[in-house]
């Protein structure tokens, strides 16, 4: 029986040891990942805010289009026949059916809500404005959409 030499034993020990990562290697990986997150996270959050704003503007425009359709259907006399000055549907549900989506108000991504109260609306005889509410600063660059009667 042959006794392993010092070189053979050192090689065997080295092969077994090289299968694992050292602490320094793991720290380098963690450092690289933290740098990537530090660079990427602000861009991701900015993109998310822009996407929420765009969706909120689109949904406000959908509501404005439904209001305009009801205004025309009801004789184009007054926006108050469609939406009260307090932002309440005055059409006995016709407004909701024109919104599509099964009669649901489009979700406001800035508030997470799906009611007309999630939008700031003003209505008068000859004009109507709507803007998505953003109480927590989740969105930026929200537009106000205006409709004016004849």
N, C-alpha and C positions, 0 to 999 in steps of 0.2 A: 504494500500500500504506500502510495506516494503522498507525502505531506506537501500541501500547497506552499509555494514560495511566497515571499513577502510581496513581490510584484503582482502575482496572481490574486492574492487576497486584497490588495489595495485596489486593483481593477474591479473586483467584484463589489467591494464596498462603494466605490465611486459610481458604478452603474446603478446600484440600488438608490443611492443618494440623489442622483441626477433626475429621477422621475418626479420629484416634487419641486414646487416653486419656492424660492427663498423669500424671506420677508422683504428684502429690498425690491425684488421683482414685483411683488404684490403692491407695495407702496408706490412704485412707479406707475403701475396700471391705474391705481386709484387716483393718483395725481393727474394723469392724462384725462381720465373720465371726468374729474371735477372741473378741469379747465374747459372741456367740451360743453359741459352743462352750463357753466358760467357764461360762455359765449352764445350758446343756442337758446337758452331759456328766455332772455329778453326779446329776441326775435320771434319766438313762438308766441309769447304773450301779446306782443304787438299785433301779430297776424290774427290772433284770436279776437282781439278787441276790434280790429277792422272788419273781420267777418261778421261779428255780432252787430256792428253798426250797419253794415250793408243789408243784413237780413232784417233788422228793425226798420230801416228805411223802406225796403221792399214791402214788408208787411203793412206799414202805414199807408203806402200807396195802394195796396190791395183794398184796404178799408175805404180809402178816399174814392176809389173806382166804384165800389159798391154803393157808397153814399151818392155819387153822381148818377149812377143808374137809377136809384130810387127817386132822386130829385127829378129826373126826366120822366120817369114813369108816373109820378104823382102830379104832373102838370107844370113843373118848373116854376112854381110860385114862390116857395120859400124852403131853405135848407132846414128850417125849424120843423117842417113836416116830416123830415127824415131823422134828424138828430136834434134833441132838445138842447137848449143852451148849456145844460149840465152834462151833456155827452151821453144821454140815454136814448136808445132806439125808440123812435116814435112811429114805426111802420108796422107794428104788430107782427114782427118776426120776418118781414120781407127782406130786411137788411141782412139778417143772418143767412137766409137762403141764398142771397147773392154773393155771400163771402165764399161759397164753396166749402170744401173741407168738412162736409157734413154739418154745415151750419155753425161751425166753430169760428170764433175770432182767431186770426193768426197769432201765434205765440210771439210775445215780445221777448227776445233773448236778453234784453237789458234788465228785465224784471223777472222773467221766467213765467209770467202770468199769461192767461188766455182770455182776458175780458176787455171790454171797451175801456175799463178804468185803468188799464195799463198804457193808455195813450192819452195825451193831452189834446182835447178837442175843444174848439170854440165854434159855435154855430150862431148865425144871424140869418135874417131873411134872405140876404143876397150873397152871403159868403160862408165858407166853412174852412177851417184849418185843422190839421192833425199833425202830431209829432209824437214819437215814441218817448215814453218816460224813461229816465235813467237815474234813479235815486242814489245808486251806489257807485256811479262812475265806471260801470262795466263797459260802456260803449263810448265812442267819441265821434264827432262829426255827424250828428243826427240832423236830418233835414226836416223842415216844416213844409208840408204840402198844403197848398191853398186852392180852393175852388171858388169861382165867382160866377154868380148867376147873371142873367141878361140885364 
